[in-house]
């Protein structure tokens, strides 16, 4: 699929939005890793903020303290959550199951 034709201003604005999204998502993951932010807080923020809602669940779980890629993958498999699922795509039961796991 060819890239859409964009003006220089549109391209700069898109790059700025993408950079902001990466910054916000990295900040959330870092706060989770240090324990400054709980998983419940992340779910609440995801309802208000589309940038946070776009974070993959697997990235959030890996960012939890004492969780690595293998443990996270096993946990998501146990709970029946796809690796490519994003926070906005989680159902209430899946959120509850994740909260109970931590």
PyMOL commands that set and color helices and strands:
alter all, ss='L'
color gray80, all
select helices_A, chain A and resi 8-34+39-48+50-53+57-63+69-79+87-89+92-101
alter helices_A, ss='H'
color red, helices_A
deselect
rebuild
show_as cartoon
